[in-house]
Amino acid sequence: MNKAWTFVVLGSLFEVCWVIGLKHSTDFITWAATIAAIVLSFGFLIKATQMSLPVGTAYAVFAGLGTTGTVIAEMVFFNVPFQVAKVVLILVLLAGVIGLKLVTGKSQEQGGES
């Protein structure tokens, strides 16, 4: 995984933090942490697109990983009930994210535009 993709993954991790923060923040400190997570999340995404990744692909992967992480975090930390349909759809989403990464990697190696 190259540095640009690492930034997308880091941005997605911070996205999970700020999405959870939007729902569960109750005081100044937790709201400040949520705002910091928003800034870091989009900062990493912007950095990744400035380095080499196509904006559309980077954002799709960012959103897909963030959505997946948020659903998993809700199940693990906030006792949201496990639903088979939800997990199957998350797996479909992840398959699309992995496909985008693979296609983008091959296109960049061949010198093509994505």
Biopython code that builds the backbone (N, CA, C, O; Angstrom):
import numpy as np
from Bio.PDB.StructureBuilder import StructureBuilder

atoms = [
    (1, "MET", "N", (0.863, -1.177, 0.000)),
    (1, "MET", "CA", (0.000, 0.000, 0.000)),
    (1, "MET", "C", (0.901, 1.229, 0.000)),
    (1, "MET", "O", (1.795, 1.356, 0.837)),
    (2, "ASN", "N", (0.657, 2.132, -0.947)),
    (2, "ASN", "CA", (1.501, 3.318, -0.991)),
    (2, "ASN", "C", (1.009, 4.376, -0.003)),
    (2, "ASN", "O", (-0.029, 4.213, 0.638)),
    (3, "LYS", "N", (1.758, 5.437, 0.103)),
    (3, "LYS", "CA", (1.496, 6.469, 1.104)),
    (3, "LYS", "C", (0.125, 7.129, 0.926)),
    (3, "LYS", "O", (-0.544, 7.428, 1.916)),
    (4, "ALA", "N", (-0.296, 7.355, -0.296)),
    (4, "ALA", "CA", (-1.594, 7.996, -0.540)),
    (4, "ALA", "C", (-2.731, 7.132, 0.002)),
    (4, "ALA", "O", (-3.661, 7.648, 0.621)),
    (5, "TRP", "N", (-2.660, 5.813, -0.229)),
    (5, "TRP", "CA", (-3.701, 4.924, 0.296)),
    (5, "TRP", "C", (-3.661, 4.873, 1.818)),
    (5, "TRP", "O", (-4.703, 4.739, 2.461)),
    (6, "THR", "N", (-2.471, 4.979, 2.399)),
    (6, "THR", "CA", (-2.365, 5.028, 3.860)),
    (6, "THR", "C", (-3.107, 6.245, 4.394)),
    (6, "THR", "O", (-3.777, 6.161, 5.423)),
    (7, "PHE", "N", (-2.993, 7.374, 3.705)),
    (7, "PHE", "CA", (-3.723, 8.575, 4.126)),
    (7, "PHE", "C", (-5.238, 8.384, 4.019)),
    (7, "PHE", "O", (-5.986, 8.878, 4.862)),
    (8, "VAL", "N", (-5.686, 7.679, 2.997)),
    (8, "VAL", "CA", (-7.128, 7.410, 2.869)),
    (8, "VAL", "C", (-7.605, 6.557, 4.046)),
    (8, "VAL", "O", (-8.657, 6.829, 4.625)),
    (9, "VAL", "N", (-6.836, 5.532, 4.397)),
    (9, "VAL", "CA", (-7.213, 4.662, 5.520)),
    (9, "VAL", "C", (-7.217, 5.449, 6.828)),
    (9, "VAL", "O", (-8.139, 5.308, 7.631)),
    (10, "LEU", "N", (-6.197, 6.273, 7.047)),
    (10, "LEU", "CA", (-6.166, 7.101, 8.262)),
    (10, "LEU", "C", (-7.360, 8.053, 8.307)),
    (10, "LEU", "O", (-7.984, 8.227, 9.354)),
    (11, "GLY", "N", (-7.668, 8.660, 7.178)),
    (11, "GLY", "CA", (-8.828, 9.539, 7.115)),
    (11, "GLY", "C", (-10.112, 8.800, 7.450)),
    (11, "GLY", "O", (-10.988, 9.339, 8.125)),
    (12, "SER", "N", (-10.222, 7.572, 6.981)),
    (12, "SER", "CA", (-11.405, 6.760, 7.263)),
    (12, "SER", "C", (-11.516, 6.427, 8.748)),
    (12, "SER", "O", (-12.614, 6.418, 9.304)),
    (13, "LEU", "N", (-10.390, 6.156, 9.385)),
    (13, "LEU", "CA", (-10.410, 5.888, 10.828)),
    (13, "LEU", "C", (-10.898, 7.111, 11.601)),
    (13, "LEU", "O", (-11.697, 6.990, 12.529)),
    (14, "PHE", "N", (-10.418, 8.278, 11.214)),
    (14, "PHE", "CA", (-10.895, 9.496, 11.872)),
    (14, "PHE", "C", (-12.357, 9.779, 11.527)),
    (14, "PHE", "O", (-13.080, 10.384, 12.320)),
    (15, "GLU", "N", (-12.789, 9.342, 10.345)),
    (15, "GLU", "CA", (-14.204, 9.498, 9.993)),
    (15, "GLU", "C", (-15.080, 8.703, 10.951)),
    (15, "GLU", "O", (-16.119, 9.193, 11.393)),
    (16, "VAL", "N", (-14.671, 7.491, 11.272)),
    (16, "VAL", "CA", (-15.420, 6.683, 12.235)),
    (16, "VAL", "C", (-15.517, 7.426, 13.568)),
    (16, "VAL", "O", (-16.575, 7.453, 14.197)),
    (17, "CYS", "N", (-14.414, 8.023, 13.989)),
    (17, "CYS", "CA", (-14.404, 8.771, 15.258)),
    (17, "CYS", "C", (-15.378, 9.938, 15.235)),
    (17, "CYS", "O", (-16.130, 10.131, 16.189)),
    (18, "TRP", "N", (-15.377, 10.724, 14.156)),
    (18, "TRP", "CA", (-16.249, 11.896, 14.172)),
    (18, "TRP", "C", (-17.709, 11.537, 13.980)),
    (18, "TRP", "O", (-18.584, 12.223, 14.509)),
    (19, "VAL", "N", (-17.994, 10.480, 13.235)),
    (19, "VAL", "CA", (-19.393, 10.069, 13.085)),
    (19, "VAL", "C", (-19.948, 9.596, 14.427)),
    (19, "VAL", "O", (-21.072, 9.940, 14.792)),
    (20, "ILE", "N", (-19.168, 8.815, 15.152)),
    (20, "ILE", "CA", (-19.595, 8.381, 16.484)),
    (20, "ILE", "C", (-19.700, 9.585, 17.412)),
    (20, "ILE", "O", (-20.618, 9.667, 18.229)),
    (21, "GLY", "N", (-18.757, 10.520, 17.285)),
    (21, "GLY", "CA", (-18.793, 11.727, 18.103)),
    (21, "GLY", "C", (-20.039, 12.563, 17.874)),
    (21, "GLY", "O", (-20.569, 13.149, 18.818)),
    (22, "LEU", "N", (-20.517, 12.628, 16.633)),
    (22, "LEU", "CA", (-21.734, 13.397, 16.361)),
    (22, "LEU", "C", (-22.919, 12.870, 17.155)),
    (22, "LEU", "O", (-23.778, 13.639, 17.585)),
    (23, "LYS", "N", (-22.963, 11.565, 17.346)),
    (23, "LYS", "CA", (-24.088, 10.964, 18.060)),
    (23, "LYS", "C", (-23.908, 10.988, 19.572)),
    (23, "LYS", "O", (-24.881, 11.133, 20.311)),
    (24, "HIS", "N", (-22.677, 10.849, 20.032)),
    (24, "HIS", "CA", (-22.458, 10.615, 21.458)),
    (24, "HIS", "C", (-21.786, 11.765, 22.214)),
    (24, "HIS", "O", (-21.587, 11.650, 23.423)),
    (25, "SER", "N", (-21.437, 12.847, 21.559)),
    (25, "SER", "CA", (-20.800, 13.966, 22.260)),
    (25, "SER", "C", (-21.803, 14.663, 23.169)),
    (25, "SER", "O", (-22.954, 14.900, 22.800)),
    (26, "THR", "N", (-21.326, 14.986, 24.378)),
    (26, "THR", "CA", (-22.221, 15.611, 25.359)),
    (26, "THR", "C", (-21.635, 16.855, 26.010)),
    (26, "THR", "O", (-22.369, 17.631, 26.622)),
    (27, "ASP", "N", (-20.341, 17.056, 25.892)),
    (27, "ASP", "CA", (-19.733, 18.211, 26.554)),
    (27, "ASP", "C", (-18.692, 18.845, 25.627)),
    (27, "ASP", "O", (-18.471, 18.383, 24.508)),
    (28, "PHE", "N", (-18.066, 19.901, 26.113)),
    (28, "PHE", "CA", (-17.114, 20.652, 25.299)),
    (28, "PHE", "C", (-15.960, 19.777, 24.806)),
    (28, "PHE", "O", (-15.575, 19.855, 23.640)),
    (29, "ILE", "N", (-15.414, 18.954, 25.686)),
    (29, "ILE", "CA", (-14.250, 18.131, 25.327)),
    (29, "ILE", "C", (-14.597, 17.140, 24.212)),
    (29, "ILE", "O", (-13.843, 17.000, 23.249)),
    (30, "THR", "N", (-15.726, 16.462, 24.339)),
    (30, "THR", "CA", (-16.076, 15.474, 23.315)),
    (30, "THR", "C", (-16.449, 16.150, 21.996)),
    (30, "THR", "O", (-16.177, 15.609, 20.924)),
    (31, "TRP", "N", (-17.073, 17.335, 22.071)),
    (31, "TRP", "CA", (-17.365, 18.065, 20.834)),
    (31, "TRP", "C", (-16.073, 18.574, 20.192)),
    (31, "TRP", "O", (-15.945, 18.560, 18.968)),
    (32, "ALA", "N", (-15.116, 19.020, 21.006)),
    (32, "ALA", "CA", (-13.828, 19.474, 20.468)),
    (32, "ALA", "C", (-13.091, 18.309, 19.791)),
    (32, "ALA", "O", (-12.492, 18.480, 18.728)),
    (33, "ALA", "N", (-13.140, 17.134, 20.412)),
    (33, "ALA", "CA", (-12.507, 15.954, 19.814)),
    (33, "ALA", "C", (-13.194, 15.573, 18.500)),
    (33, "ALA", "O", (-12.536, 15.158, 17.546)),
    (34, "THR", "N", (-14.510, 15.716, 18.461)),
    (34, "THR", "CA", (-15.259, 15.416, 17.236)),
    (34, "THR", "C", (-14.852, 16.365, 16.110)),
    (34, "THR", "O", (-14.640, 15.937, 14.976)),
    (35, "ILE", "N", (-14.746, 17.640, 16.428)),
    (35, "ILE", "CA", (-14.338, 18.634, 15.421)),
    (35, "ILE", "C", (-12.906, 18.367, 14.952)),
    (35, "ILE", "O", (-12.606, 18.477, 13.763)),
    (36, "ALA", "N", (-12.025, 18.017, 15.892)),
    (36, "ALA", "CA", (-10.645, 17.685, 15.515)),
    (36, "ALA", "C", (-10.616, 16.464, 14.596)),
    (36, "ALA", "O", (-9.839, 16.422, 13.642)),
    (37, "ALA", "N", (-11.459, 15.475, 14.881)),
    (37, "ALA", "CA", (-11.517, 14.277, 14.037)),
    (37, "ALA", "C", (-12.019, 14.617, 12.633)),
    (37, "ALA", "O", (-11.545, 14.047, 11.650)),
    (38, "ILE", "N", (-12.980, 15.547, 12.536)),
    (38, "ILE", "CA", (-13.472, 15.977, 11.221)),
    (38, "ILE", "C", (-12.334, 16.613, 10.419)),
    (38, "ILE", "O", (-12.131, 16.295, 9.247)),
    (39, "VAL", "N", (-11.603, 17.509, 11.066)),
    (39, "VAL", "CA", (-10.502, 18.208, 10.389)),
    (39, "VAL", "C", (-9.429, 17.209, 9.945)),
    (39, "VAL", "O", (-8.961, 17.261, 8.808)),
    (40, "LEU", "N", (-9.045, 16.305, 10.840)),
    (40, "LEU", "CA", (-8.024, 15.312, 10.490)),
    (40, "LEU", "C", (-8.512, 14.370, 9.388)),
    (40, "LEU", "O", (-7.764, 14.037, 8.468)),
    (41, "SER", "N", (-9.756, 13.951, 9.488)),
    (41, "SER", "CA", (-10.324, 13.037, 8.506)),
    (41, "SER", "C", (-10.247, 13.612, 7.095)),
    (41, "SER", "O", (-9.720, 12.979, 6.181)),
    (42, "PHE", "N", (-10.777, 14.816, 6.935)),
    (42, "PHE", "CA", (-10.762, 15.418, 5.605)),
    (42, "PHE", "C", (-9.364, 15.894, 5.213)),
    (42, "PHE", "O", (-9.044, 15.946, 4.026)),
    (43, "GLY", "N", (-8.534, 16.238, 6.188)),
    (43, "GLY", "CA", (-7.151, 16.609, 5.894)),
    (43, "GLY", "C", (-6.385, 15.451, 5.270)),
    (43, "GLY", "O", (-5.657, 15.635, 4.295)),
    (44, "PHE", "N", (-6.553, 14.252, 5.836)),
    (44, "PHE", "CA", (-5.897, 13.070, 5.263)),
    (44, "PHE", "C", (-6.440, 12.759, 3.869)),
    (44, "PHE", "O", (-5.679, 12.398, 2.971)),
    (45, "LEU", "N", (-7.750, 12.899, 3.687)),
    (45, "LEU", "CA", (-8.335, 12.643, 2.368)),
    (45, "LEU", "C", (-7.800, 13.627, 1.328)),
    (45, "LEU", "O", (-7.443, 13.234, 0.218)),
    (46, "ILE", "N", (-7.749, 14.889, 1.688)),
    (46, "ILE", "CA", (-7.236, 15.915, 0.771)),
    (46, "ILE", "C", (-5.775, 15.640, 0.423)),
    (46, "ILE", "O", (-5.374, 15.746, -0.736)),
    (47, "LYS", "N", (-4.987, 15.288, 1.432)),
    (47, "LYS", "CA", (-3.571, 14.990, 1.196)),
    (47, "LYS", "C", (-3.413, 13.812, 0.227)),
    (47, "LYS", "O", (-2.556, 13.836, -0.656)),
    (48, "ALA", "N", (-4.245, 12.789, 0.402)),
    (48, "ALA", "CA", (-4.170, 11.617, -0.480)),
    (48, "ALA", "C", (-4.471, 11.989, -1.926)),
    (48, "ALA", "O", (-3.815, 11.498, -2.845)),
    (49, "THR", "N", (-5.462, 12.856, -2.130)),
    (49, "THR", "CA", (-5.809, 13.237, -3.503)),
    (49, "THR", "C", (-4.765, 14.172, -4.104)),
    (49, "THR", "O", (-4.571, 14.180, -5.320)),
    (50, "GLN", "N", (-4.100, 14.948, -3.277)),
    (50, "GLN", "CA", (-3.040, 15.818, -3.781)),
    (50, "GLN", "C", (-1.812, 15.017, -4.194)),
    (50, "GLN", "O", (-1.053, 15.435, -5.069)),
    (51, "MET", "N", (-1.621, 13.869, -3.563)),
    (51, "MET", "CA", (-0.440, 13.060, -3.862)),
    (51, "MET", "C", (-0.556, 12.349, -5.210)),
    (51, "MET", "O", (0.325, 12.477, -6.060)),
    (52, "SER", "N", (-1.645, 11.599, -5.404)),
    (52, "SER", "CA", (-1.712, 10.843, -6.660)),
    (52, "SER", "C", (-3.066, 10.222, -6.958)),
    (52, "SER", "O", (-3.326, 9.860, -8.106)),
    (53, "LEU", "N", (-3.921, 10.089, -5.985)),
    (53, "LEU", "CA", (-5.163, 9.344, -6.202)),
    (53, "LEU", "C", (-6.241, 10.186, -6.869)),
    (53, "LEU", "O", (-6.369, 11.375, -6.579)),
    (54, "PRO", "N", (-7.009, 9.584, -7.752)),
    (54, "PRO", "CA", (-8.161, 10.288, -8.320)),
    (54, "PRO", "C", (-9.170, 10.599, -7.214)),
    (54, "PRO", "O", (-9.411, 9.768, -6.339)),
    (55, "VAL", "N", (-9.745, 11.769, -7.254)),
    (55, "VAL", "CA", (-10.647, 12.215, -6.191)),
    (55, "VAL", "C", (-11.830, 11.268, -6.024)),
    (55, "VAL", "O", (-12.166, 10.897, -4.899)),
    (56, "GLY", "N", (-12.460, 10.877, -7.114)),
    (56, "GLY", "CA", (-13.639, 10.016, -7.028)),
    (56, "GLY", "C", (-13.339, 8.676, -6.384)),
    (56, "GLY", "O", (-14.099, 8.204, -5.538)),
    (57, "THR", "N", (-12.243, 8.068, -6.779)),
    (57, "THR", "CA", (-11.858, 6.778, -6.214)),
    (57, "THR", "C", (-11.488, 6.920, -4.749)),
    (57, "THR", "O", (-11.923, 6.123, -3.917)),
    (58, "ALA", "N", (-10.686, 7.930, -4.426)),
    (58, "ALA", "CA", (-10.270, 8.139, -3.038)),
    (58, "ALA", "C", (-11.481, 8.372, -2.140)),
    (58, "ALA", "O", (-11.556, 7.820, -1.042)),
    (59, "TYR", "N", (-12.432, 9.189, -2.603)),
    (59, "TYR", "CA", (-13.606, 9.474, -1.781)),
    (59, "TYR", "C", (-14.488, 8.237, -1.619)),
    (59, "TYR", "O", (-15.031, 8.006, -0.539)),
    (60, "ALA", "N", (-14.636, 7.444, -2.671)),
    (60, "ALA", "CA", (-15.446, 6.229, -2.574)),
    (60, "ALA", "C", (-14.849, 5.252, -1.563)),
    (60, "ALA", "O", (-15.577, 4.666, -0.762)),
    (61, "VAL", "N", (-13.539, 5.077, -1.599)),
    (61, "VAL", "CA", (-12.874, 4.193, -0.644)),
    (61, "VAL", "C", (-12.978, 4.766, 0.766)),
    (61, "VAL", "O", (-13.271, 4.038, 1.714)),
    (62, "PHE", "N", (-12.741, 6.059, 0.904)),
    (62, "PHE", "CA", (-12.845, 6.761, 2.190)),
    (62, "PHE", "C", (-14.233, 6.559, 2.799)),
    (62, "PHE", "O", (-14.351, 6.186, 3.966)),
    (63, "ALA", "N", (-15.266, 6.801, 2.024)),
    (63, "ALA", "CA", (-16.643, 6.676, 2.521)),
    (63, "ALA", "C", (-16.991, 5.218, 2.822)),
    (63, "ALA", "O", (-17.653, 4.931, 3.819)),
    (64, "GLY", "N", (-16.550, 4.308, 1.971)),
    (64, "GLY", "CA", (-16.835, 2.892, 2.196)),
    (64, "GLY", "C", (-16.184, 2.355, 3.454)),
    (64, "GLY", "O", (-16.822, 1.656, 4.241)),
    (65, "LEU", "N", (-14.913, 2.681, 3.644)),
    (65, "LEU", "CA", (-14.224, 2.236, 4.857)),
    (65, "LEU", "C", (-14.798, 2.903, 6.100)),
    (65, "LEU", "O", (-14.936, 2.267, 7.145)),
    (66, "GLY", "N", (-15.132, 4.179, 5.985)),
    (66, "GLY", "CA", (-15.729, 4.884, 7.117)),
    (66, "GLY", "C", (-17.076, 4.308, 7.506)),
    (66, "GLY", "O", (-17.370, 4.147, 8.690)),
    (67, "THR", "N", (-17.892, 3.997, 6.516)),
    (67, "THR", "CA", (-19.200, 3.394, 6.778)),
    (67, "THR", "C", (-19.044, 2.029, 7.432)),
    (67, "THR", "O", (-19.723, 1.717, 8.410)),
    (68, "THR", "N", (-18.154, 1.226, 6.891)),
    (68, "THR", "CA", (-17.908, -0.099, 7.453)),
    (68, "THR", "C", (-17.415, 0.001, 8.889)),
    (68, "THR", "O", (-17.903, -0.707, 9.770)),
    (69, "GLY", "N", (-16.458, 0.871, 9.121)),
    (69, "GLY", "CA", (-15.921, 1.048, 10.468)),
    (69, "GLY", "C", (-16.963, 1.537, 11.454)),
    (69, "GLY", "O", (-16.981, 1.108, 12.608)),
    (70, "THR", "N", (-17.830, 2.433, 11.006)),
    (70, "THR", "CA", (-18.872, 2.958, 11.882)),
    (70, "THR", "C", (-19.861, 1.865, 12.268)),
    (70, "THR", "O", (-20.240, 1.757, 13.434)),
    (71, "VAL", "N", (-20.276, 1.065, 11.311)),
    (71, "VAL", "CA", (-21.219, -0.024, 11.602)),
    (71, "VAL", "C", (-20.595, -1.030, 12.561)),
    (71, "VAL", "O", (-21.247, -1.474, 13.507)),
    (72, "ILE", "N", (-19.343, -1.391, 12.326)),
    (72, "ILE", "CA", (-18.663, -2.342, 13.212)),
    (72, "ILE", "C", (-18.498, -1.751, 14.609)),
    (72, "ILE", "O", (-18.737, -2.438, 15.602)),
    (73, "ALA", "N", (-18.093, -0.484, 14.698)),
    (73, "ALA", "CA", (-17.920, 0.163, 16.004)),
    (73, "ALA", "C", (-19.240, 0.220, 16.770)),
    (73, "ALA", "O", (-19.259, 0.009, 17.982)),
    (74, "GLU", "N", (-20.338, 0.502, 16.078)),
    (74, "GLU", "CA", (-21.637, 0.526, 16.754)),
    (74, "GLU", "C", (-21.986, -0.849, 17.310)),
    (74, "GLU", "O", (-22.501, -0.954, 18.423)),
    (75, "MET", "N", (-21.712, -1.896, 16.551)),
    (75, "MET", "CA", (-22.007, -3.250, 17.028)),
    (75, "MET", "C", (-21.136, -3.628, 18.223)),
    (75, "MET", "O", (-21.613, -4.231, 19.184)),
    (76, "VAL", "N", (-19.861, -3.270, 18.156)),
    (76, "VAL", "CA", (-18.914, -3.681, 19.195)),
    (76, "VAL", "C", (-19.034, -2.825, 20.458)),
    (76, "VAL", "O", (-19.074, -3.360, 21.566)),
    (77, "PHE", "N", (-19.092, -1.504, 20.298)),
    (77, "PHE", "CA", (-19.020, -0.617, 21.454)),
    (77, "PHE", "C", (-20.363, -0.115, 21.965)),
    (77, "PHE", "O", (-20.467, 0.280, 23.126)),
    (78, "PHE", "N", (-21.385, -0.121, 21.131)),
    (78, "PHE", "CA", (-22.659, 0.481, 21.528)),
    (78, "PHE", "C", (-23.824, -0.497, 21.468)),
    (78, "PHE", "O", (-24.986, -0.091, 21.464)),
    (79, "ASN", "N", (-23.510, -1.779, 21.422)),
    (79, "ASN", "CA", (-24.517, -2.842, 21.501)),
    (79, "ASN", "C", (-25.638, -2.729, 20.476)),
    (79, "ASN", "O", (-26.784, -3.072, 20.766)),
    (80, "VAL", "N", (-25.315, -2.254, 19.290)),
    (80, "VAL", "CA", (-26.295, -2.261, 18.205)),
    (80, "VAL", "C", (-26.443, -3.720, 17.774)),
    (80, "VAL", "O", (-25.443, -4.411, 17.581)),
    (81, "PRO", "N", (-27.674, -4.191, 17.622)),
    (81, "PRO", "CA", (-27.878, -5.610, 17.305)),
    (81, "PRO", "C", (-27.228, -6.024, 15.981)),
    (81, "PRO", "O", (-27.225, -5.274, 15.005)),
    (82, "PHE", "N", (-26.688, -7.222, 15.983)),
    (82, "PHE", "CA", (-26.095, -7.828, 14.786)),
    (82, "PHE", "C", (-27.220, -8.212, 13.832)),
    (82, "PHE", "O", (-28.178, -8.876, 14.228)),
    (83, "GLN", "N", (-27.100, -7.792, 12.578)),
    (83, "GLN", "CA", (-28.078, -8.167, 11.564)),
    (83, "GLN", "C", (-27.333, -8.762, 10.375)),
    (83, "GLN", "O", (-26.422, -8.143, 9.824)),
    (84, "VAL", "N", (-27.729, -9.956, 9.994)),
    (84, "VAL", "CA", (-27.056, -10.654, 8.897)),
    (84, "VAL", "C", (-27.110, -9.826, 7.614)),
    (84, "VAL", "O", (-26.107, -9.705, 6.911)),
    (85, "ALA", "N", (-28.264, -9.263, 7.311)),
    (85, "ALA", "CA", (-28.403, -8.473, 6.078)),
    (85, "ALA", "C", (-27.435, -7.295, 6.069)),
    (85, "ALA", "O", (-26.831, -6.990, 5.041)),
    (86, "LYS", "N", (-27.288, -6.637, 7.213)),
    (86, "LYS", "CA", (-26.380, -5.492, 7.303)),
    (86, "LYS", "C", (-24.937, -5.931, 7.050)),
    (86, "LYS", "O", (-24.196, -5.253, 6.339)),
    (87, "VAL", "N", (-24.545, -7.050, 7.625)),
    (87, "VAL", "CA", (-23.180, -7.547, 7.451)),
    (87, "VAL", "C", (-22.941, -7.966, 5.997)),
    (87, "VAL", "O", (-21.870, -7.702, 5.450)),
    (88, "VAL", "N", (-23.913, -8.606, 5.374)),
    (88, "VAL", "CA", (-23.774, -8.999, 3.966)),
    (88, "VAL", "C", (-23.598, -7.759, 3.092)),
    (88, "VAL", "O", (-22.752, -7.743, 2.198)),
    (89, "LEU", "N", (-24.387, -6.730, 3.346)),
    (89, "LEU", "CA", (-24.271, -5.504, 2.553)),
    (89, "LEU", "C", (-22.940, -4.793, 2.798)),
    (89, "LEU", "O", (-22.375, -4.210, 1.873)),
    (90, "ILE", "N", (-22.441, -4.835, 4.018)),
    (90, "ILE", "CA", (-21.119, -4.267, 4.313)),
    (90, "ILE", "C", (-20.047, -5.033, 3.536)),
    (90, "ILE", "O", (-19.114, -4.425, 3.011)),
    (91, "LEU", "N", (-20.171, -6.352, 3.458)),
    (91, "LEU", "CA", (-19.205, -7.146, 2.688)),
    (91, "LEU", "C", (-19.253, -6.796, 1.202)),
    (91, "LEU", "O", (-18.216, -6.750, 0.541)),
    (92, "VAL", "N", (-20.445, -6.549, 0.679)),
    (92, "VAL", "CA", (-20.574, -6.113, -0.719)),
    (92, "VAL", "C", (-19.890, -4.758, -0.904)),
    (92, "VAL", "O", (-19.181, -4.538, -1.886)),
    (93, "LEU", "N", (-20.113, -3.851, 0.054)),
    (93, "LEU", "CA", (-19.475, -2.536, 0.010)),
    (93, "LEU", "C", (-17.953, -2.678, 0.021)),
    (93, "LEU", "O", (-17.262, -2.028, -0.763)),
    (94, "LEU", "N", (-17.435, -3.522, 0.905)),
    (94, "LEU", "CA", (-15.987, -3.733, 0.972)),
    (94, "LEU", "C", (-15.441, -4.345, -0.321)),
    (94, "LEU", "O", (-14.338, -4.005, -0.747)),
    (95, "ALA", "N", (-16.199, -5.233, -0.937)),
    (95, "ALA", "CA", (-15.765, -5.808, -2.219)),
    (95, "ALA", "C", (-15.624, -4.708, -3.266)),
    (95, "ALA", "O", (-14.678, -4.718, -4.054)),
    (96, "GLY", "N", (-16.552, -3.769, -3.278)),
    (96, "GLY", "CA", (-16.459, -2.638, -4.202)),
    (96, "GLY", "C", (-15.262, -1.758, -3.913)),
    (96, "GLY", "O", (-14.582, -1.304, -4.834)),
    (97, "VAL", "N", (-15.000, -1.514, -2.628)),
    (97, "VAL", "CA", (-13.851, -0.692, -2.227)),
    (97, "VAL", "C", (-12.550, -1.364, -2.660)),
    (97, "VAL", "O", (-11.663, -0.713, -3.212)),
    (98, "ILE", "N", (-12.441, -2.657, -2.410)),
    (98, "ILE", "CA", (-11.235, -3.390, -2.806)),
    (98, "ILE", "C", (-11.080, -3.373, -4.328)),
    (98, "ILE", "O", (-9.974, -3.206, -4.842)),
    (99, "GLY", "N", (-12.183, -3.547, -5.038)),
    (99, "GLY", "CA", (-12.141, -3.488, -6.498)),
    (99, "GLY", "C", (-11.655, -2.145, -7.005)),
    (99, "GLY", "O", (-10.836, -2.086, -7.922)),
    (100, "LEU", "N", (-12.154, -1.059, -6.414)),
    (100, "LEU", "CA", (-11.702, 0.279, -6.815)),
    (100, "LEU", "C", (-10.207, 0.449, -6.579)),
    (100, "LEU", "O", (-9.498, 1.006, -7.418)),
    (101, "LYS", "N", (-9.732, -0.031, -5.439)),
    (101, "LYS", "CA", (-8.309, 0.097, -5.146)),
    (101, "LYS", "C", (-7.477, -0.697, -6.156)),
    (101, "LYS", "O", (-6.457, -0.212, -6.645)),
    (102, "LEU", "N", (-7.911, -1.903, -6.458)),
    (102, "LEU", "CA", (-7.161, -2.725, -7.411)),
    (102, "LEU", "C", (-7.153, -2.117, -8.807)),
    (102, "LEU", "O", (-6.111, -2.082, -9.462)),
    (103, "VAL", "N", (-8.284, -1.648, -9.257)),
    (103, "VAL", "CA", (-8.374, -1.042, -10.590)),
    (103, "VAL", "C", (-7.559, 0.237, -10.660)),
    (103, "VAL", "O", (-6.880, 0.486, -11.656)),
    (104, "THR", "N", (-7.618, 1.052, -9.613)),
    (104, "THR", "CA", (-6.859, 2.299, -9.593)),
    (104, "THR", "C", (-5.366, 2.015, -9.592)),
    (104, "THR", "O", (-4.609, 2.702, -10.277)),
    (105, "GLY", "N", (-4.927, 1.012, -8.834)),
    (105, "GLY", "CA", (-3.516, 0.666, -8.792)),
    (105, "GLY", "C", (-2.994, 0.240, -10.148)),
    (105, "GLY", "O", (-1.909, 0.660, -10.548)),
    (106, "LYS", "N", (-3.747, -0.590, -10.868)),
    (106, "LYS", "CA", (-3.325, -1.050, -12.198)),
    (106, "LYS", "C", (-3.303, 0.095, -13.191)),
    (106, "LYS", "O", (-2.396, 0.188, -14.018)),
    (107, "SER", "N", (-4.288, 0.960, -13.115)),
    (107, "SER", "CA", (-4.366, 2.093, -14.036)),
    (107, "SER", "C", (-3.178, 3.031, -13.840)),
    (107, "SER", "O", (-2.613, 3.531, -14.812)),
    (108, "GLN", "N", (-2.800, 3.269, -12.582)),
    (108, "GLN", "CA", (-1.677, 4.169, -12.310)),
    (108, "GLN", "C", (-0.359, 3.553, -12.755)),
    (108, "GLN", "O", (0.519, 4.261, -13.248)),
    (109, "GLU", "N", (-0.208, 2.226, -12.587)),
    (109, "GLU", "CA", (1.020, 1.565, -13.015)),
    (109, "GLU", "C", (1.198, 1.645, -14.529)),
    (109, "GLU", "O", (2.321, 1.744, -15.023)),
    (110, "GLN", "N", (0.082, 1.600, -15.263)),
    (110, "GLN", "CA", (0.138, 1.647, -16.719)),
    (110, "GLN", "C", (0.213, 3.071, -17.238)),
    (110, "GLN", "O", (0.343, 3.293, -18.442)),
    (111, "GLY", "N", (0.131, 4.039, -16.329)),
    (111, "GLY", "CA", (0.230, 5.430, -16.726)),
    (111, "GLY", "C", (-1.068, 6.009, -17.230)),
    (111, "GLY", "O", (-1.080, 7.091, -17.818)),
    (112, "GLY", "N", (-2.163, 5.304, -17.009)),
    (112, "GLY", "CA", (-3.465, 5.773, -17.477)),
    (112, "GLY", "C", (-4.123, 6.709, -16.496)),
    (112, "GLY", "O", (-3.748, 6.790, -15.326)),
    (113, "GLU", "N", (-5.104, 7.407, -16.996)),
    (113, "GLU", "CA", (-5.906, 8.287, -16.154)),
    (113, "GLU", "C", (-7.030, 7.478, -15.547)),
    (113, "GLU", "O", (-7.595, 6.605, -16.205)),
    (114, "SER", "N", (-7.367, 7.765, -14.269)),
    (114, "SER", "CA", (-8.481, 7.068, -13.623)),
    (114, "SER", "C", (-9.619, 7.994, -13.397)),
    (114, "SER", "O", (-10.650, 7.586, -12.862)),
]
sb = StructureBuilder()
sb.init_structure("model")
sb.init_model(0)
sb.init_chain("A")
sb.init_seg("    ")
for serial, (resi, resn, name, xyz) in enumerate(atoms, 1):
    if name == "N":
        sb.init_residue(resn, " ", resi, " ")
    sb.init_atom(name, np.array(xyz, "f"), 0.0, 1.0, " ", f" {name:<3s}", serial, name[0])
structure = sb.get_structure()
